């Protein structure tokens, strides 16, 4: 899942080298944190959060195939 989120985030931003994706376990849930440059934050979130919601939907669908629960957080 981490690689999937990283590829999507790097494709959206102007500075792909600043994208940092980390993954941690929180009980039965996997939490994926995405960090991008301040100038690229709006590109990852999108208008009214549409792009962030789309990223979460794609990851949720991929996780459902593997019978896992994944949460994507976009942090500064």
CHARMM internal coordinates of N, CA and C (Angstrom, degrees):
IC EDIT
DIST 1 N 1 CA 1.4460
DIST 1 CA 1 C 1.5260
ANGL 1 N 1 CA 1 C 111.15
DIST 1 C 2 N 1.3202
ANGL 1 CA 1 C 2 N 115.83
DIHE 1 N 1 CA 1 C 2 N -38.91
DIST 2 N 2 CA 1.4650
ANGL 1 C 2 N 2 CA 120.36
DIHE 1 CA 1 C 2 N 2 CA -177.77
DIST 2 CA 2 C 1.5263
ANGL 2 N 2 CA 2 C 110.58
DIHE 1 C 2 N 2 CA 2 C -58.45
DIST 2 C 3 N 1.3100
ANGL 2 CA 2 C 3 N 116.76
DIHE 2 N 2 CA 2 C 3 N -43.19
DIST 3 N 3 CA 1.4557
ANGL 2 C 3 N 3 CA 121.12
DIHE 2 CA 2 C 3 N 3 CA -178.68
DIST 3 CA 3 C 1.5264
ANGL 3 N 3 CA 3 C 111.24
DIHE 2 C 3 N 3 CA 3 C -65.44
DIST 3 C 4 N 1.3205
ANGL 3 CA 3 C 4 N 116.65
DIHE 3 N 3 CA 3 C 4 N -38.65
DIST 4 N 4 CA 1.4617
ANGL 3 C 4 N 4 CA 121.65
DIHE 3 CA 3 C 4 N 4 CA 178.60
DIST 4 CA 4 C 1.5262
ANGL 4 N 4 CA 4 C 110.82
DIHE 3 C 4 N 4 CA 4 C -61.27
DIST 4 C 5 N 1.3185
ANGL 4 CA 4 C 5 N 116.86
DIHE 4 N 4 CA 4 C 5 N -47.73
DIST 5 N 5 CA 1.4671
ANGL 4 C 5 N 5 CA 121.30
DIHE 4 CA 4 C 5 N 5 CA 179.97
DIST 5 CA 5 C 1.5260
ANGL 5 N 5 CA 5 C 110.40
DIHE 4 C 5 N 5 CA 5 C -64.59
DIST 5 C 6 N 1.3187
ANGL 5 CA 5 C 6 N 116.44
DIHE 5 N 5 CA 5 C 6 N -39.23
DIST 6 N 6 CA 1.4642
ANGL 5 C 6 N 6 CA 120.20
DIHE 5 CA 5 C 6 N 6 CA -179.52
DIST 6 CA 6 C 1.5190
ANGL 6 N 6 CA 6 C 111.60
DIHE 5 C 6 N 6 CA 6 C -64.14
DIST 6 C 7 N 1.3135
ANGL 6 CA 6 C 7 N 118.02
DIHE 6 N 6 CA 6 C 7 N -43.00
DIST 7 N 7 CA 1.4680
ANGL 6 C 7 N 7 CA 121.93
DIHE 6 CA 6 C 7 N 7 CA 178.88
DIST 7 CA 7 C 1.5282
ANGL 7 N 7 CA 7 C 110.45
DIHE 6 C 7 N 7 CA 7 C -63.20
DIST 7 C 8 N 1.3149
ANGL 7 CA 7 C 8 N 117.08
DIHE 7 N 7 CA 7 C 8 N -44.39
DIST 8 N 8 CA 1.4680
ANGL 7 C 8 N 8 CA 120.92
DIHE 7 CA 7 C 8 N 8 CA -179.96
DIST 8 CA 8 C 1.5255
ANGL 8 N 8 CA 8 C 110.52
DIHE 7 C 8 N 8 CA 8 C -63.75
DIST 8 C 9 N 1.3293
ANGL 8 CA 8 C 9 N 117.43
DIHE 8 N 8 CA 8 C 9 N -47.13
DIST 9 N 9 CA 1.4640
ANGL 8 C 9 N 9 CA 121.36
DIHE 8 CA 8 C 9 N 9 CA -177.85
DIST 9 CA 9 C 1.5230
ANGL 9 N 9 CA 9 C 111.71
DIHE 8 C 9 N 9 CA 9 C -63.80
DIST 9 C 10 N 1.3214
ANGL 9 CA 9 C 10 N 117.18
DIHE 9 N 9 CA 9 C 10 N -42.33
DIST 10 N 10 CA 1.4681
ANGL 9 C 10 N 10 CA 120.40
DIHE 9 CA 9 C 10 N 10 CA 179.93
DIST 10 CA 10 C 1.5194
ANGL 10 N 10 CA 10 C 111.92
DIHE 9 C 10 N 10 CA 10 C -65.56
DIST 10 C 11 N 1.3153
ANGL 10 CA 10 C 11 N 117.00
DIHE 10 N 10 CA 10 C 11 N -30.27
DIST 11 N 11 CA 1.4601
ANGL 10 C 11 N 11 CA 120.41
DIHE 10 CA 10 C 11 N 11 CA 178.97
DIST 11 CA 11 C 1.5275
ANGL 11 N 11 CA 11 C 111.74
DIHE 10 C 11 N 11 CA 11 C -72.89
DIST 11 C 12 N 1.3129
ANGL 11 CA 11 C 12 N 118.06
DIHE 11 N 11 CA 11 C 12 N -24.13
DIST 12 N 12 CA 1.4609
ANGL 11 C 12 N 12 CA 122.08
DIHE 11 CA 11 C 12 N 12 CA -176.00
DIST 12 CA 12 C 1.5236
ANGL 12 N 12 CA 12 C 114.09
DIHE 11 C 12 N 12 CA 12 C -87.42
DIST 12 C 13 N 1.3170
ANGL 12 CA 12 C 13 N 118.62
DIHE 12 N 12 CA 12 C 13 N -29.61
DIST 13 N 13 CA 1.4624
ANGL 12 C 13 N 13 CA 121.91
DIHE 12 CA 12 C 13 N 13 CA -169.02
DIST 13 CA 13 C 1.5267
ANGL 13 N 13 CA 13 C 112.79
DIHE 12 C 13 N 13 CA 13 C -93.75
DIST 13 C 14 N 1.3481
ANGL 13 CA 13 C 14 N 115.25
DIHE 13 N 13 CA 13 C 14 N 164.22
DIST 14 N 14 CA 1.4620
ANGL 13 C 14 N 14 CA 121.20
DIHE 13 CA 13 C 14 N 14 CA 176.04
DIST 14 CA 14 C 1.5236
ANGL 14 N 14 CA 14 C 111.75
DIHE 13 C 14 N 14 CA 14 C -81.48
DIST 14 C 15 N 1.3329
ANGL 14 CA 14 C 15 N 117.09
DIHE 14 N 14 CA 14 C 15 N -29.76
DIST 15 N 15 CA 1.4636
ANGL 14 C 15 N 15 CA 122.64
DIHE 14 CA 14 C 15 N 15 CA -177.77
DIST 15 CA 15 C 1.5320
ANGL 15 N 15 CA 15 C 109.81
DIHE 14 C 15 N 15 CA 15 C -117.71
DIST 15 C 16 N 1.3426
ANGL 15 CA 15 C 16 N 117.37
DIHE 15 N 15 CA 15 C 16 N 81.48
DIST 16 N 16 CA 1.4740
ANGL 15 C 16 N 16 CA 119.54
DIHE 15 CA 15 C 16 N 16 CA -175.99
DIST 16 CA 16 C 1.5253
ANGL 16 N 16 CA 16 C 113.84
DIHE 15 C 16 N 16 CA 16 C -65.41
DIST 16 C 17 N 1.3342
ANGL 16 CA 16 C 17 N 117.92
DIHE 16 N 16 CA 16 C 17 N -20.38
DIST 17 N 17 CA 1.4672
ANGL 16 C 17 N 17 CA 119.90
DIHE 16 CA 16 C 17 N 17 CA 179.30
DIST 17 CA 17 C 1.5247
ANGL 17 N 17 CA 17 C 112.31
DIHE 16 C 17 N 17 CA 17 C -70.28
DIST 17 C 18 N 1.3293
ANGL 17 CA 17 C 18 N 117.26
DIHE 17 N 17 CA 17 C 18 N -20.86
DIST 18 N 18 CA 1.4588
ANGL 17 C 18 N 18 CA 120.47
DIHE 17 CA 17 C 18 N 18 CA -178.57
DIST 18 CA 18 C 1.5308
ANGL 18 N 18 CA 18 C 112.95
DIHE 17 C 18 N 18 CA 18 C -87.54
DIST 18 C 19 N 1.3092
ANGL 18 CA 18 C 19 N 118.08
DIHE 18 N 18 CA 18 C 19 N -3.55
DIST 19 N 19 CA 1.4620
ANGL 18 C 19 N 19 CA 121.64
DIHE 18 CA 18 C 19 N 19 CA -179.34
DIST 19 CA 19 C 1.5296
ANGL 19 N 19 CA 19 C 109.42
DIHE 18 C 19 N 19 CA 19 C -76.33
DIST 19 C 20 N 1.3361
ANGL 19 CA 19 C 20 N 115.42
DIHE 19 N 19 CA 19 C 20 N 124.98
DIST 20 N 20 CA 1.4646
ANGL 19 C 20 N 20 CA 121.51
DIHE 19 CA 19 C 20 N 20 CA 177.65
DIST 20 CA 20 C 1.5231
ANGL 20 N 20 CA 20 C 107.31
DIHE 19 C 20 N 20 CA 20 C -126.09
DIST 20 C 21 N 1.3213
ANGL 20 CA 20 C 21 N 115.81
DIHE 20 N 20 CA 20 C 21 N 123.19
DIST 21 N 21 CA 1.4609
ANGL 20 C 21 N 21 CA 121.00
DIHE 20 CA 20 C 21 N 21 CA 179.54
DIST 21 CA 21 C 1.5243
ANGL 21 N 21 CA 21 C 107.84
DIHE 20 C 21 N 21 CA 21 C -118.20
DIST 21 C 22 N 1.3255
ANGL 21 CA 21 C 22 N 116.01
DIHE 21 N 21 CA 21 C 22 N 124.82
DIST 22 N 22 CA 1.4633
ANGL 21 C 22 N 22 CA 120.23
DIHE 21 CA 21 C 22 N 22 CA 178.14
DIST 22 CA 22 C 1.5249
ANGL 22 N 22 CA 22 C 109.00
DIHE 21 C 22 N 22 CA 22 C -121.85
DIST 22 C 23 N 1.3161
ANGL 22 CA 22 C 23 N 114.15
DIHE 22 N 22 CA 22 C 23 N 153.37
DIST 23 N 23 CA 1.4679
ANGL 22 C 23 N 23 CA 120.45
DIHE 22 CA 22 C 23 N 23 CA -175.97
DIST 23 CA 23 C 1.5239
ANGL 23 N 23 CA 23 C 108.45
DIHE 22 C 23 N 23 CA 23 C -130.56
DIST 23 C 24 N 1.3379
ANGL 23 CA 23 C 24 N 116.61
DIHE 23 N 23 CA 23 C 24 N 135.00
DIST 24 N 24 CA 1.4596
ANGL 23 C 24 N 24 CA 120.09
DIHE 23 CA 23 C 24 N 24 CA 177.34
DIST 24 CA 24 C 1.5245
ANGL 24 N 24 CA 24 C 108.98
DIHE 23 C 24 N 24 CA 24 C -144.30
DIST 24 C 25 N 1.3216
ANGL 24 CA 24 C 25 N 114.87
DIHE 24 N 24 CA 24 C 25 N 155.07
DIST 25 N 25 CA 1.4618
ANGL 24 C 25 N 25 CA 121.74
DIHE 24 CA 24 C 25 N 25 CA 178.00
DIST 25 CA 25 C 1.5202
ANGL 25 N 25 CA 25 C 109.49
DIHE 24 C 25 N 25 CA 25 C -93.28
DIST 25 C 26 N 1.3061
ANGL 25 CA 25 C 26 N 117.20
DIHE 25 N 25 CA 25 C 26 N 134.53
DIST 26 N 26 CA 1.4547
ANGL 25 C 26 N 26 CA 122.88
DIHE 25 CA 25 C 26 N 26 CA 175.85
DIST 26 CA 26 C 1.5242
ANGL 26 N 26 CA 26 C 106.37
DIHE 25 C 26 N 26 CA 26 C -130.02
DIST 26 C 27 N 1.3222
ANGL 26 CA 26 C 27 N 115.04
DIHE 26 N 26 CA 26 C 27 N 83.48
DIST 27 N 27 CA 1.4652
ANGL 26 C 27 N 27 CA 119.84
DIHE 26 CA 26 C 27 N 27 CA -174.32
DIST 27 CA 27 C 1.5180
ANGL 27 N 27 CA 27 C 109.01
DIHE 26 C 27 N 27 CA 27 C 73.27
DIST 27 C 28 N 1.3271
ANGL 27 CA 27 C 28 N 116.43
DIHE 27 N 27 CA 27 C 28 N -124.98
DIST 28 N 28 CA 1.4708
ANGL 27 C 28 N 28 CA 120.72
DIHE 27 CA 27 C 28 N 28 CA 178.91
DIST 28 CA 28 C 1.5198
ANGL 28 N 28 CA 28 C 112.07
DIHE 27 C 28 N 28 CA 28 C -90.29
DIST 28 C 29 N 1.3225
ANGL 28 CA 28 C 29 N 116.30
DIHE 28 N 28 CA 28 C 29 N -1.04
DIST 29 N 29 CA 1.4532
ANGL 28 C 29 N 29 CA 121.50
DIHE 28 CA 28 C 29 N 29 CA -176.00
DIST 29 CA 29 C 1.5269
ANGL 29 N 29 CA 29 C 110.61
DIHE 28 C 29 N 29 CA 29 C -104.83
DIST 29 C 30 N 1.3201
ANGL 29 CA 29 C 30 N 116.57
DIHE 29 N 29 CA 29 C 30 N 137.87
DIST 30 N 30 CA 1.4472
ANGL 29 C 30 N 30 CA 122.10
DIHE 29 CA 29 C 30 N 30 CA 173.36
DIST 30 CA 30 C 1.5205
ANGL 30 N 30 CA 30 C 108.21
DIHE 29 C 30 N 30 CA 30 C -96.44
DIST 30 C 31 N 1.3329
ANGL 30 CA 30 C 31 N 116.87
DIHE 30 N 30 CA 30 C 31 N 127.63
DIST 31 N 31 CA 1.4563
ANGL 30 C 31 N 31 CA 122.03
DIHE 30 CA 30 C 31 N 31 CA 179.47
DIST 31 CA 31 C 1.5207
ANGL 31 N 31 CA 31 C 108.12
DIHE 30 C 31 N 31 CA 31 C -107.47
DIST 31 C 32 N 1.3244
ANGL 31 CA 31 C 32 N 116.23
DIHE 31 N 31 CA 31 C 32 N 124.16
DIST 32 N 32 CA 1.4546
ANGL 31 C 32 N 32 CA 122.12
DIHE 31 CA 31 C 32 N 32 CA 177.79
DIST 32 CA 32 C 1.5170
ANGL 32 N 32 CA 32 C 107.79
DIHE 31 C 32 N 32 CA 32 C -109.99
DIST 32 C 33 N 1.3452
ANGL 32 CA 32 C 33 N 116.23
DIHE 32 N 32 CA 32 C 33 N 121.04
DIST 33 N 33 CA 1.4562
ANGL 32 C 33 N 33 CA 121.61
DIHE 32 CA 32 C 33 N 33 CA 179.74
DIST 33 CA 33 C 1.5195
ANGL 33 N 33 CA 33 C 109.42
DIHE 32 C 33 N 33 CA 33 C -105.35
DIST 33 C 34 N 1.3165
ANGL 33 CA 33 C 34 N 115.81
DIHE 33 N 33 CA 33 C 34 N 131.93
DIST 34 N 34 CA 1.4597
ANGL 33 C 34 N 34 CA 122.16
DIHE 33 CA 33 C 34 N 34 CA -179.90
DIST 34 CA 34 C 1.5244
ANGL 34 N 34 CA 34 C 108.14
DIHE 33 C 34 N 34 CA 34 C -113.47
DIST 34 C 35 N 1.3242
ANGL 34 CA 34 C 35 N 116.28
DIHE 34 N 34 CA 34 C 35 N 125.85
DIST 35 N 35 CA 1.4605
ANGL 34 C 35 N 35 CA 121.78
DIHE 34 CA 34 C 35 N 35 CA 175.62
DIST 35 CA 35 C 1.5241
ANGL 35 N 35 CA 35 C 108.24
DIHE 34 C 35 N 35 CA 35 C -119.73
DIST 35 C 36 N 1.3383
ANGL 35 CA 35 C 36 N 115.65
DIHE 35 N 35 CA 35 C 36 N 131.86
DIST 36 N 36 CA 1.4659
ANGL 35 C 36 N 36 CA 121.51
DIHE 35 CA 35 C 36 N 36 CA 178.36
DIST 36 CA 36 C 1.5254
ANGL 36 N 36 CA 36 C 108.18
DIHE 35 C 36 N 36 CA 36 C -132.40
DIST 36 C 37 N 1.3296
ANGL 36 CA 36 C 37 N 115.99
DIHE 36 N 36 CA 36 C 37 N 170.14
DIST 37 N 37 CA 1.4629
ANGL 36 C 37 N 37 CA 120.83
DIHE 36 CA 36 C 37 N 37 CA 176.76
DIST 37 CA 37 C 1.5290
ANGL 37 N 37 CA 37 C 108.93
DIHE 36 C 37 N 37 CA 37 C -63.23
DIST 37 C 38 N 1.3351
ANGL 37 CA 37 C 38 N 116.19
DIHE 37 N 37 CA 37 C 38 N 152.74
DIST 38 N 38 CA 1.4634
ANGL 37 C 38 N 38 CA 120.86
DIHE 37 CA 37 C 38 N 38 CA -178.10
DIST 38 CA 38 C 1.5327
ANGL 38 N 38 CA 38 C 111.99
DIHE 37 C 38 N 38 CA 38 C -56.57
DIST 38 C 39 N 1.3147
ANGL 38 CA 38 C 39 N 117.42
DIHE 38 N 38 CA 38 C 39 N -38.26
DIST 39 N 39 CA 1.4591
ANGL 38 C 39 N 39 CA 121.01
DIHE 38 CA 38 C 39 N 39 CA -179.32
DIST 39 CA 39 C 1.5172
ANGL 39 N 39 CA 39 C 113.80
DIHE 38 C 39 N 39 CA 39 C -69.77
DIST 39 C 40 N 1.3092
ANGL 39 CA 39 C 40 N 116.60
DIHE 39 N 39 CA 39 C 40 N -20.82
DIST 40 N 40 CA 1.4665
ANGL 39 C 40 N 40 CA 121.03
DIHE 39 CA 39 C 40 N 40 CA -178.28
DIST 40 CA 40 C 1.5237
ANGL 40 N 40 CA 40 C 113.09
DIHE 39 C 40 N 40 CA 40 C -97.87
DIST 40 C 41 N 1.3179
ANGL 40 CA 40 C 41 N 117.44
DIHE 40 N 40 CA 40 C 41 N -2.70
DIST 41 N 41 CA 1.4683
ANGL 40 C 41 N 41 CA 120.77
DIHE 40 CA 40 C 41 N 41 CA -176.78
DIST 41 CA 41 C 1.5289
ANGL 41 N 41 CA 41 C 111.43
DIHE 40 C 41 N 41 CA 41 C -58.45
DIST 41 C 42 N 1.3168
ANGL 41 CA 41 C 42 N 116.61
DIHE 41 N 41 CA 41 C 42 N -43.08
DIST 42 N 42 CA 1.4651
ANGL 41 C 42 N 42 CA 120.33
DIHE 41 CA 41 C 42 N 42 CA -179.50
DIST 42 CA 42 C 1.5174
ANGL 42 N 42 CA 42 C 113.03
DIHE 41 C 42 N 42 CA 42 C -65.05
DIST 42 C 43 N 1.3206
ANGL 42 CA 42 C 43 N 117.00
DIHE 42 N 42 CA 42 C 43 N -31.03
DIST 43 N 43 CA 1.4628
ANGL 42 C 43 N 43 CA 120.18
DIHE 42 CA 42 C 43 N 43 CA 179.42
DIST 43 CA 43 C 1.5192
ANGL 43 N 43 CA 43 C 112.17
DIHE 42 C 43 N 43 CA 43 C -71.36
DIST 43 C 44 N 1.3161
ANGL 43 CA 43 C 44 N 116.21
DIHE 43 N 43 CA 43 C 44 N -31.37
DIST 44 N 44 CA 1.4665
ANGL 43 C 44 N 44 CA 120.03
DIHE 43 CA 43 C 44 N 44 CA 179.73
DIST 44 CA 44 C 1.5290
ANGL 44 N 44 CA 44 C 110.36
DIHE 43 C 44 N 44 CA 44 C -80.65
DIST 44 C 45 N 1.3350
ANGL 44 CA 44 C 45 N 116.63
DIHE 44 N 44 CA 44 C 45 N -33.97
DIST 45 N 45 CA 1.4611
ANGL 44 C 45 N 45 CA 120.01
DIHE 44 CA 44 C 45 N 45 CA -179.96
DIST 45 CA 45 C 1.5215
ANGL 45 N 45 CA 45 C 111.41
DIHE 44 C 45 N 45 CA 45 C -81.81
DIST 45 C 46 N 1.3139
ANGL 45 CA 45 C 46 N 117.43
DIHE 45 N 45 CA 45 C 46 N -44.04
DIST 46 N 46 CA 1.4638
ANGL 45 C 46 N 46 CA 121.67
DIHE 45 CA 45 C 46 N 46 CA 179.37
DIST 46 CA 46 C 1.5174
ANGL 46 N 46 CA 46 C 112.38
DIHE 45 C 46 N 46 CA 46 C 79.59
DIST 46 C 47 N 1.3176
ANGL 46 CA 46 C 47 N 115.59
DIHE 46 N 46 CA 46 C 47 N 171.61
DIST 47 N 47 CA 1.4620
ANGL 46 C 47 N 47 CA 120.78
DIHE 46 CA 46 C 47 N 47 CA 179.19
DIST 47 CA 47 C 1.5198
ANGL 47 N 47 CA 47 C 109.57
DIHE 46 C 47 N 47 CA 47 C -65.86
DIST 47 C 48 N 1.3130
ANGL 47 CA 47 C 48 N 114.81
DIHE 47 N 47 CA 47 C 48 N 126.56
DIST 48 N 48 CA 1.4658
ANGL 47 C 48 N 48 CA 123.23
DIHE 47 CA 47 C 48 N 48 CA -179.60
DIST 48 CA 48 C 1.5342
ANGL 48 N 48 CA 48 C 112.06
DIHE 47 C 48 N 48 CA 48 C 55.01
DIST 48 C 49 N 1.3395
ANGL 48 CA 48 C 49 N 116.44
DIHE 48 N 48 CA 48 C 49 N 25.90
DIST 49 N 49 CA 1.4619
ANGL 48 C 49 N 49 CA 120.62
DIHE 48 CA 48 C 49 N 49 CA 175.93
DIST 49 CA 49 C 1.5124
ANGL 49 N 49 CA 49 C 114.76
DIHE 48 C 49 N 49 CA 49 C 75.63
DIST 49 C 50 N 1.3184
ANGL 49 CA 49 C 50 N 117.10
DIHE 49 N 49 CA 49 C 50 N 18.26
DIST 50 N 50 CA 1.4765
ANGL 49 C 50 N 50 CA 119.45
DIHE 49 CA 49 C 50 N 50 CA -175.52
DIST 50 CA 50 C 1.5168
ANGL 50 N 50 CA 50 C 112.83
DIHE 49 C 50 N 50 CA 50 C -66.10
DIST 50 C 51 N 1.3260
ANGL 50 CA 50 C 51 N 117.59
DIHE 50 N 50 CA 50 C 51 N -41.65
DIST 51 N 51 CA 1.4689
ANGL 50 C 51 N 51 CA 119.44
DIHE 50 CA 50 C 51 N 51 CA -178.74
DIST 51 CA 51 C 1.5212
ANGL 51 N 51 CA 51 C 110.32
DIHE 50 C 51 N 51 CA 51 C -69.49
DIST 51 C 52 N 1.3387
ANGL 51 CA 51 C 52 N 116.81
DIHE 51 N 51 CA 51 C 52 N -41.85
DIST 52 N 52 CA 1.4663
ANGL 51 C 52 N 52 CA 120.09
DIHE 51 CA 51 C 52 N 52 CA 177.31
DIST 52 CA 52 C 1.5272
ANGL 52 N 52 CA 52 C 110.49
DIHE 51 C 52 N 52 CA 52 C -60.19
DIST 52 C 53 N 1.3125
ANGL 52 CA 52 C 53 N 116.63
DIHE 52 N 52 CA 52 C 53 N -41.17
DIST 53 N 53 CA 1.4626
ANGL 52 C 53 N 53 CA 121.00
DIHE 52 CA 52 C 53 N 53 CA 178.81
DIST 53 CA 53 C 1.5299
ANGL 53 N 53 CA 53 C 110.69
DIHE 52 C 53 N 53 CA 53 C -64.66
DIST 53 C 54 N 1.3286
ANGL 53 CA 53 C 54 N 116.70
DIHE 53 N 53 CA 53 C 54 N -38.83
DIST 54 N 54 CA 1.4643
ANGL 53 C 54 N 54 CA 120.74
DIHE 53 CA 53 C 54 N 54 CA 178.59
DIST 54 CA 54 C 1.5318
ANGL 54 N 54 CA 54 C 111.10
DIHE 53 C 54 N 54 CA 54 C -66.15
DIST 54 C 55 N 1.3286
ANGL 54 CA 54 C 55 N 116.81
DIHE 54 N 54 CA 54 C 55 N -41.32
DIST 55 N 55 CA 1.4704
ANGL 54 C 55 N 55 CA 120.61
DIHE 54 CA 54 C 55 N 55 CA 177.42
DIST 55 CA 55 C 1.5260
ANGL 55 N 55 CA 55 C 109.58
DIHE 54 C 55 N 55 CA 55 C -61.05
DIST 55 C 56 N 1.3278
ANGL 55 CA 55 C 56 N 116.10
DIHE 55 N 55 CA 55 C 56 N -45.52
DIST 56 N 56 CA 1.4678
ANGL 55 C 56 N 56 CA 119.70
DIHE 55 CA 55 C 56 N 56 CA 179.37
DIST 56 CA 56 C 1.5226
ANGL 56 N 56 CA 56 C 111.73
DIHE 55 C 56 N 56 CA 56 C -62.99
DIST 56 C 57 N 1.3233
ANGL 56 CA 56 C 57 N 117.66
DIHE 56 N 56 CA 56 C 57 N -37.01
DIST 57 N 57 CA 1.4664
ANGL 56 C 57 N 57 CA 120.99
DIHE 56 CA 56 C 57 N 57 CA 179.25
DIST 57 CA 57 C 1.5231
ANGL 57 N 57 CA 57 C 111.51
DIHE 56 C 57 N 57 CA 57 C -65.73
DIST 57 C 58 N 1.3254
ANGL 57 CA 57 C 58 N 116.82
DIHE 57 N 57 CA 57 C 58 N -42.52
DIST 58 N 58 CA 1.4672
ANGL 57 C 58 N 58 CA 121.05
DIHE 57 CA 57 C 58 N 58 CA 179.31
DIST 58 CA 58 C 1.5262
ANGL 58 N 58 CA 58 C 110.30
DIHE 57 C 58 N 58 CA 58 C -63.92
DIST 58 C 59 N 1.3261
ANGL 58 CA 58 C 59 N 116.08
DIHE 58 N 58 CA 58 C 59 N -45.09
DIST 59 N 59 CA 1.4638
ANGL 58 C 59 N 59 CA 120.45
DIHE 58 CA 58 C 59 N 59 CA -179.73
DIST 59 CA 59 C 1.5223
ANGL 59 N 59 CA 59 C 110.69
DIHE 58 C 59 N 59 CA 59 C -66.07
DIST 59 C 60 N 1.3181
ANGL 59 CA 59 C 60 N 117.16
DIHE 59 N 59 CA 59 C 60 N -39.56
DIST 60 N 60 CA 1.4637
ANGL 59 C 60 N 60 CA 120.87
DIHE 59 CA 59 C 60 N 60 CA 179.24
DIST 60 CA 60 C 1.5393
ANGL 60 N 60 CA 60 C 110.54
DIHE 59 C 60 N 60 CA 60 C -63.55
DIST 60 C 61 N 1.3264
ANGL 60 CA 60 C 61 N 116.67
DIHE 60 N 60 CA 60 C 61 N -39.77
DIST 61 N 61 CA 1.4685
ANGL 60 C 61 N 61 CA 120.28
DIHE 60 CA 60 C 61 N 61 CA 178.33
DIST 61 CA 61 C 1.5234
ANGL 61 N 61 CA 61 C 111.18
DIHE 60 C 61 N 61 CA 61 C -66.29
DIST 61 C 62 N 1.3254
ANGL 61 CA 61 C 62 N 116.60
DIHE 61 N 61 CA 61 C 62 N -41.92
DIST 62 N 62 CA 1.4640
ANGL 61 C 62 N 62 CA 120.14
DIHE 61 CA 61 C 62 N 62 CA 178.81
DIST 62 CA 62 C 1.5310
ANGL 62 N 62 CA 62 C 110.61
DIHE 61 C 62 N 62 CA 62 C -66.82
DIST 62 C 63 N 1.3267
ANGL 62 CA 62 C 63 N 117.22
DIHE 62 N 62 CA 62 C 63 N -37.66
DIST 63 N 63 CA 1.4594
ANGL 62 C 63 N 63 CA 120.90
DIHE 62 CA 62 C 63 N 63 CA 179.52
DIST 63 CA 63 C 1.5282
ANGL 63 N 63 CA 63 C 111.03
DIHE 62 C 63 N 63 CA 63 C -69.52
DIST 63 C 64 N 1.3240
ANGL 63 CA 63 C 64 N 116.77
DIHE 63 N 63 CA 63 C 64 N -34.55
DIST 64 N 64 CA 1.4672
ANGL 63 C 64 N 64 CA 120.27
DIHE 63 CA 63 C 64 N 64 CA -179.94
DIST 64 CA 64 C 1.5255
ANGL 64 N 64 CA 64 C 110.66
DIHE 63 C 64 N 64 CA 64 C -64.21
DIST 64 C 65 N 1.3254
ANGL 64 CA 64 C 65 N 116.63
DIHE 64 N 64 CA 64 C 65 N -33.58
DIST 65 N 65 CA 1.4696
ANGL 64 C 65 N 65 CA 119.91
DIHE 64 CA 64 C 65 N 65 CA 177.76
DIST 65 CA 65 C 1.5216
ANGL 65 N 65 CA 65 C 110.93
DIHE 64 C 65 N 65 CA 65 C -63.30
DIST 65 C 66 N 1.3247
ANGL 65 CA 65 C 66 N 116.46
DIHE 65 N 65 CA 65 C 66 N -32.09
DIST 66 N 66 CA 1.4598
ANGL 65 C 66 N 66 CA 121.63
DIHE 65 CA 65 C 66 N 66 CA -179.09
DIST 66 CA 66 C 1.5239
ANGL 66 N 66 CA 66 C 112.00
DIHE 65 C 66 N 66 CA 66 C -98.02
DIST 66 C 67 N 1.3261
ANGL 66 CA 66 C 67 N 116.38
DIHE 66 N 66 CA 66 C 67 N 7.64
DIST 67 N 67 CA 1.4663
ANGL 66 C 67 N 67 CA 123.01
DIHE 66 CA 66 C 67 N 67 CA 179.68
DIST 67 CA 67 C 1.5316
ANGL 67 N 67 CA 67 C 111.65
DIHE 66 C 67 N 67 CA 67 C 56.28
DIST 67 C 68 N 1.3345
ANGL 67 CA 67 C 68 N 115.67
DIHE 67 N 67 CA 67 C 68 N 47.65
DIST 68 N 68 CA 1.4558
ANGL 67 C 68 N 68 CA 122.78
DIHE 67 CA 67 C 68 N 68 CA 179.22
DIST 68 CA 68 C 1.5173
ANGL 68 N 68 CA 68 C 109.35
DIHE 67 C 68 N 68 CA 68 C -124.71
DIST 68 C 69 N 1.3339
ANGL 68 CA 68 C 69 N 115.74
DIHE 68 N 68 CA 68 C 69 N 165.58
DIST 69 N 69 CA 1.4571
ANGL 68 C 69 N 69 CA 121.52
DIHE 68 CA 68 C 69 N 69 CA 175.32
DIST 69 CA 69 C 1.5226
ANGL 69 N 69 CA 69 C 107.63
DIHE 68 C 69 N 69 CA 69 C -118.06
DIST 69 C 70 N 1.3275
ANGL 69 CA 69 C 70 N 116.35
DIHE 69 N 69 CA 69 C 70 N 123.84
DIST 70 N 70 CA 1.4529
ANGL 69 C 70 N 70 CA 121.99
DIHE 69 CA 69 C 70 N 70 CA -176.63
DIST 70 CA 70 C 1.5264
ANGL 70 N 70 CA 70 C 109.34
DIHE 69 C 70 N 70 CA 70 C -129.19
DIST 70 C 71 N 1.3424
ANGL 70 CA 70 C 71 N 115.58
DIHE 70 N 70 CA 70 C 71 N 136.43
DIST 71 N 71 CA 1.4571
ANGL 70 C 71 N 71 CA 122.36
DIHE 70 CA 70 C 71 N 71 CA 176.25
DIST 71 CA 71 C 1.5187
ANGL 71 N 71 CA 71 C 107.80
DIHE 70 C 71 N 71 CA 71 C -118.30
DIST 71 C 72 N 1.3394
ANGL 71 CA 71 C 72 N 117.26
DIHE 71 N 71 CA 71 C 72 N 133.52
DIST 72 N 72 CA 1.4592
ANGL 71 C 72 N 72 CA 121.94
DIHE 71 CA 71 C 72 N 72 CA 178.12
DIST 72 CA 72 C 1.5173
ANGL 72 N 72 CA 72 C 108.91
DIHE 71 C 72 N 72 CA 72 C -108.21
DIST 72 C 73 N 1.3404
ANGL 72 CA 72 C 73 N 116.82
DIHE 72 N 72 CA 72 C 73 N 122.90
DIST 73 N 73 CA 1.4571
ANGL 72 C 73 N 73 CA 123.08
DIHE 72 CA 72 C 73 N 73 CA 177.35
DIST 73 CA 73 C 1.5208
ANGL 73 N 73 CA 73 C 108.90
DIHE 72 C 73 N 73 CA 73 C -114.71
DIST 73 C 74 N 1.3108
ANGL 73 CA 73 C 74 N 116.33
DIHE 73 N 73 CA 73 C 74 N 133.63
DIST 74 N 74 CA 1.4593
ANGL 73 C 74 N 74 CA 121.99
DIHE 73 CA 73 C 74 N 74 CA 175.25
DIST 74 CA 74 C 1.5156
ANGL 74 N 74 CA 74 C 106.11
DIHE 73 C 74 N 74 CA 74 C -105.52
DIST 74 C 75 N 1.3307
ANGL 74 CA 74 C 75 N 116.70
DIHE 74 N 74 CA 74 C 75 N 114.92
DIST 75 N 75 CA 1.4611
ANGL 74 C 75 N 75 CA 122.20
DIHE 74 CA 74 C 75 N 75 CA -173.74
DIST 75 CA 75 C 1.5179
ANGL 75 N 75 CA 75 C 111.07
DIHE 74 C 75 N 75 CA 75 C -122.05
DIST 75 C 76 N 1.3476
ANGL 75 CA 75 C 76 N 115.43
DIHE 75 N 75 CA 75 C 76 N 159.91
DIST 76 N 76 CA 1.4581
ANGL 75 C 76 N 76 CA 120.42
DIHE 75 CA 75 C 76 N 76 CA 177.02
DIST 76 CA 76 C 1.4926
ANGL 76 N 76 CA 76 C 110.24
DIHE 75 C 76 N 76 CA 76 C -97.75
END
COOR INIT
IC SEED 1 N 1 CA 1 C
IC BUILD
